[in-house]
């Protein structure tokens, strides 16, 4: 696998602030639920959406398209107003919360790039530095006075124009305000309002049961998880420990791999023909997600072992998130704004993962965790923060961000489907991103950020592994 580099020149053309329409939203304080609090420990998500846009110059885009984008974003923020607000972190022991006041806004940056659009939106290895210029920045400063509250913006947007080639829409989102489902609803509502500009009828996304819901009292907490998580968060914050901010490496490249239904069936068949010898008649849960994750987990572990990692007998963890709305024992609408996802952590010993039956052990561990979440999604929720803390900053463990169920490639602002979707933050968090495949029906795209030598090794293991199954 060869690495390519690109010369990257980005010029900022506009910096503006977009608010909900004046007077449309009252000042509001929104409490955090136990679903939100663990995300205080995570660095912002940084999704990038690339769109082919071959017929427009920068002048055309700014004068003919940008005004409607700004207006529709303002209209969308009327319904998703928490994203225009701030995360407020008061001194301990007060509870952090979200706050919106008249005039709060989302930062919108318009930029122009001279980089090769086709190269950046490809699946091949690309130096992570080439993506940093496409991601907006969120304020990270904290107050000097210990008695003052920190106010941190929740969302920023950057639209980068590649004249005559395309557009990249980049975002920075503090996950404490929105999970993937919520943010996807926000983006698709924005696209829907843009598409309905000039029509008298409201977009379907804002009709009846689809209206965004901010009612936090819908989230029940009979086990007192909020207090447990707050105590753990204050402890980690006091140690100045951000568990989701991994070290950044030089010479890291990003690449995307695709696992299609044919490959999934091969992996599943290989596991099924051999699992009887290990687990007897135990029936394994082998969904497309499970077999894809199991294969990636094994490849990941092997390449870290090959390149200097020595973790004998130690448990290796695989962390992922699972939707909570369909698993809870109480009703939460799909239009709920906020977090409603559970954390899952699977474990397999290193020797089992890298052995000849590693795929079987990995698939069983992930499948068993999902089945447990299906049975009782909050069964071990009090361990979410402590269980996940071990995943961060340690190479042998795997974290998954994103989901192939979100439908990222359905986001159409009138320019067609995205050419490519990326999650830029994985170069710092060392997570692996997942989304549905754009071109392979029912396929899954796997995004990785690794040092060049490890990426080459992963590429070889990935391709040869699929061939030999």
SVG drawing of the C-alpha trace seen along z (x, -y; Angstrom):
<svg xmlns="http://www.w3.org/2000/svg" viewBox="-48 -39 57 69">
<polyline fill="none" stroke="black" stroke-width="0.4" points="0.0,0.0 1.6,-3.3 1.2,-6.5 0.5,-9.7 0.9,-13.3 -0.6,-16.5 0.3,-20.2 -2.4,-21.8 -3.2,-25.5 -6.4,-26.7 -7.5,-30.3 -10.2,-31.5 -12.7,-33.6 -15.4,-34.3 -15.9,-33.8 -19.5,-34.3 -21.8,-33.4 -25.2,-31.8 -27.9,-32.0 -31.5,-30.8 -33.9,-33.5 -34.2,-36.4 -36.8,-35.8 -37.5,-32.3 -36.0,-30.5 -36.2,-31.5 -33.1,-31.4 -33.0,-27.8 -30.9,-25.7 -30.8,-22.0 -29.6,-19.5 -27.4,-16.6 -28.7,-13.1 -26.6,-10.1 -26.4,-9.3 -24.7,-12.7 -22.2,-12.8 -19.7,-10.1 -19.2,-12.2 -17.7,-15.0 -14.6,-12.9 -14.5,-12.7 -12.8,-15.0 -15.1,-16.5 -16.2,-14.4 -15.0,-15.8 -17.0,-14.4 -16.2,-15.5 -18.6,-15.2 -17.1,-15.5 -19.3,-16.4 -18.5,-16.4 -19.4,-19.9 -17.6,-20.3 -19.5,-23.2 -19.2,-25.9 -16.5,-28.5 -15.8,-30.0 -17.7,-33.1 -20.7,-31.1 -20.8,-29.2 -20.5,-32.2 -23.1,-34.3 -25.6,-31.7 -25.5,-28.9 -24.0,-30.2 -26.9,-32.6 -29.4,-29.8 -27.1,-27.6 -26.8,-30.2 -30.5,-31.0 -31.4,-27.3 -28.8,-26.7 -30.4,-29.5 -33.8,-28.0 -32.6,-24.5 -31.0,-25.9 -34.4,-27.1 -35.4,-23.5 -31.9,-22.2 -31.1,-25.3 -29.0,-23.4 -26.3,-23.0 -26.0,-26.8 -25.5,-27.1 -22.7,-26.2 -21.5,-23.5 -21.3,-25.2 -18.8,-23.7 -19.2,-25.4 -16.7,-24.8 -17.0,-21.5 -19.3,-20.2 -21.9,-21.9 -23.3,-19.9 -22.3,-20.8 -25.2,-21.7 -26.1,-23.0 -27.2,-26.6 -28.8,-28.6 -29.3,-32.4 -30.5,-34.8 -27.6,-35.6 -25.8,-32.3 -24.5,-31.0 -22.6,-28.4 -19.3,-29.4 -19.4,-29.1 -16.1,-29.3 -16.0,-29.5 -12.6,-28.6 -11.1,-27.8 -8.6,-24.9 -6.1,-24.3 -5.7,-20.6 -6.5,-17.7 -10.2,-17.1 -10.2,-13.6 -7.2,-12.6 -8.6,-13.8 -11.9,-12.0 -10.3,-8.7 -9.9,-5.5 -6.1,-5.4 -3.7,-6.3 -3.5,-10.0 -1.4,-11.9 -3.7,-13.0 -2.3,-16.6 -4.1,-17.0 -7.5,-16.8 -6.7,-19.2 -7.3,-22.2 -10.8,-21.1 -11.9,-20.8 -13.2,-23.9 -11.9,-24.6 -13.9,-24.6 -12.8,-26.8 -10.9,-24.7 -9.9,-27.4 -11.0,-27.2 -11.4,-30.1 -8.4,-31.3 -10.5,-31.9 -11.3,-28.7 -14.6,-30.2 -15.8,-31.0 -17.7,-28.7 -16.3,-27.6 -18.5,-28.1 -17.6,-25.9 -19.3,-26.1 -20.9,-22.8 -20.7,-23.0 -18.7,-24.6 -19.0,-24.3 -16.5,-24.8 -17.4,-24.7 -14.3,-24.3 -14.6,-25.0 -12.4,-23.2 -13.1,-25.4 -14.6,-23.4 -14.1,-20.2 -16.1,-19.9 -17.0,-21.0 -16.2,-19.6 -18.5,-20.2 -16.5,-19.8 -17.9,-19.8 -16.6,-19.8 -19.2,-18.6 -19.0,-18.1 -20.7,-14.7 -22.1,-15.7 -24.8,-17.6 -25.7,-15.0 -25.1,-11.4 -24.8,-10.2 -28.6,-9.8 -29.3,-13.3 -26.5,-14.9 -27.7,-12.9 -31.3,-14.3 -29.8,-17.8 -27.9,-17.5 -30.8,-15.9 -33.2,-18.5 -30.8,-21.3 -30.6,-19.6 -34.4,-19.2 -35.1,-22.9 -32.6,-23.9 -34.3,-21.8 -37.8,-23.2 -36.7,-26.8 -39.4,-28.9 -42.2,-26.3 -44.9,-27.1 -45.1,-23.6 -42.6,-22.7 -40.1,-19.9 -41.1,-16.4 -38.4,-16.3 -40.3,-18.9 -43.8,-17.4 -45.7,-15.9 -43.7,-13.2 -40.5,-14.3 -40.3,-17.6 -37.1,-17.6 -37.7,-16.9 -35.6,-18.5 -37.5,-17.0 -34.8,-15.5 -37.3,-14.2 -38.0,-11.4 -34.7,-9.8 -35.4,-7.8 -32.6,-7.2 -33.8,-4.8 -30.3,-3.5 -28.7,-6.9 -26.3,-6.7 -26.1,-10.5 -24.5,-10.9 -22.1,-7.9 -20.9,-9.4 -20.6,-12.9 -18.4,-11.7 -16.2,-9.7 -16.0,-12.6 -15.0,-15.1 -12.3,-12.7 -10.8,-12.3 -11.1,-16.0 -9.2,-16.7 -6.4,-14.5 -6.4,-16.6 -7.1,-13.3 -9.0,-13.4 -9.5,-9.7 -10.4,-10.2 -7.4,-12.3 -4.8,-9.9 -1.3,-10.9 -0.8,-12.2 1.9,-10.5 4.0,-11.8 3.6,-10.2 0.1,-8.9 -1.9,-8.1 -5.6,-7.5 -7.2,-4.9 -10.6,-3.3 -11.4,0.4 -14.7,1.9 -16.2,5.1 -19.1,6.2 -21.8,8.8 -19.8,11.4 -16.8,10.9 -19.2,10.9 -20.6,14.3 -17.2,15.7 -16.2,14.6 -19.4,15.9 -19.1,19.3 -15.5,19.7 -16.6,19.0 -19.6,21.3 -17.7,24.3 -15.1,24.1 -17.0,22.8 -18.4,26.2 -15.0,27.5 -14.5,24.6 -17.9,23.6 -19.9,26.8 -23.5,26.2 -23.5,22.6 -25.1,20.4 -23.1,17.4 -24.6,14.0 -23.0,13.3 -24.6,10.2 -22.8,8.3 -21.6,5.8 -20.2,8.5 -18.3,10.4 -16.9,7.2 -15.8,6.0 -14.3,9.3 -12.2,9.4 -11.0,5.9 -10.2,6.6 -8.0,9.6 -6.1,7.7 -5.6,4.7 -4.2,6.9 -1.8,8.8 -0.3,5.6 0.4,4.2 2.0,7.4 4.1,7.4 5.3,3.8 6.7,3.8 3.6,4.6 4.1,7.2 1.0,7.8 1.1,11.5 -1.9,12.9 -3.3,9.4 -6.9,8.9 -7.6,7.0 -10.7,4.9 -13.1,3.9 -15.3,0.9 -18.3,-0.2 -21.6,-2.0 -25.1,-0.6 -28.3,-2.5 -30.4,-2.8 -33.7,-4.1 -34.9,-0.7 -33.4,1.2 -34.8,-0.9 -37.7,0.2 -39.3,-3.2 -40.3,-5.3 -38.0,-7.9 -38.9,-9.4 -36.4,-9.0 -36.5,-12.8 -35.1,-13.2 -32.2,-15.7 -29.3,-14.4 -27.5,-11.2 -29.2,-7.9 -26.5,-5.3 -25.0,-2.6 -21.4,-1.5 -20.3,2.0 -16.9,3.5 -15.8,7.0 -12.7,8.9 -10.5,11.6 -7.0,12.6 -4.2,11.7 -3.1,15.2 -6.6,16.2 -7.0,13.2 -3.9,13.8 -4.2,17.6 -5.7,19.6 -9.2,19.3 -9.0,15.6 -11.9,14.7 -14.2,17.1 -13.2,15.7 -13.5,12.1 -17.0,12.7 -18.3,14.6 -17.1,11.8 -18.6,9.0 -21.8,11.0 -22.2,11.9 -21.8,8.2 -24.5,7.2 -26.8,9.9 -26.3,8.7 -27.1,5.1 -30.2,6.4 -31.3,8.2 -30.6,5.3 -29.0,2.3 -28.4,0.6 -27.4,3.8 -23.8,2.7 -24.1,-0.9 -22.5,-2.0 -19.2,-0.7 -19.4,-2.6 -16.8,-5.2 -14.5,-2.9 -14.6,-0.2 -13.9,-2.6 -11.2,-4.4 -8.8,-1.5 -9.4,-1.7 -7.8,-5.1 -4.2,-5.7 -3.3,-2.0 -2.5,-0.6 -3.7,3.0 -7.3,2.0 -9.9,1.1 -12.5,-1.6 -15.3,-2.0 -16.8,-5.4 -19.7,-5.8 -22.3,-3.3 -23.3,-1.8 -26.9,-2.3 -26.8,-6.1 -27.0,-6.6 -24.3,-9.2 -24.3,-8.8 -27.9,-9.8 -27.1,-13.4 -28.0,-15.4 -27.9,-19.2 -29.0,-19.3 -25.6,-18.3 -26.2,-14.5 -24.9,-12.0 -21.5,-12.5 -18.5,-11.2 -16.8,-10.3 -17.4,-10.5 -14.5,-10.7 -14.2,-11.0 -11.1,-13.2 -10.9,-12.8 -9.7,-9.2 -6.1,-10.3 -6.0,-11.6 -8.3,-9.2 -6.9,-6.1 -10.5,-4.9 -11.7,-3.0 -14.6,-4.6 -17.5,-2.7 -20.2,-3.8 -22.3,-2.3 -20.6,-1.8 -21.4,-4.3 -21.0,-2.0 -21.3,1.6 -24.9,2.4 -25.1,3.5 -21.4,3.0 -19.4,1.3 -16.6,-1.2 -13.8,-0.9 -11.7,-4.0 -8.3,-3.8 -5.5,-6.2 -2.1,-4.5 1.6,-5.0 2.6,-4.2 4.3,-0.8 1.3,0.4 -1.1,-0.7 0.8,1.3 0.7,4.3 -3.0,3.9 -3.7,3.6 -1.8,6.8 -3.4,8.8 -6.9,7.4 -6.6,8.4 -4.8,11.7 -7.1,12.7 -10.2,12.3 -8.6,14.3 -7.7,17.2 -11.0,17.6"/>
</svg>
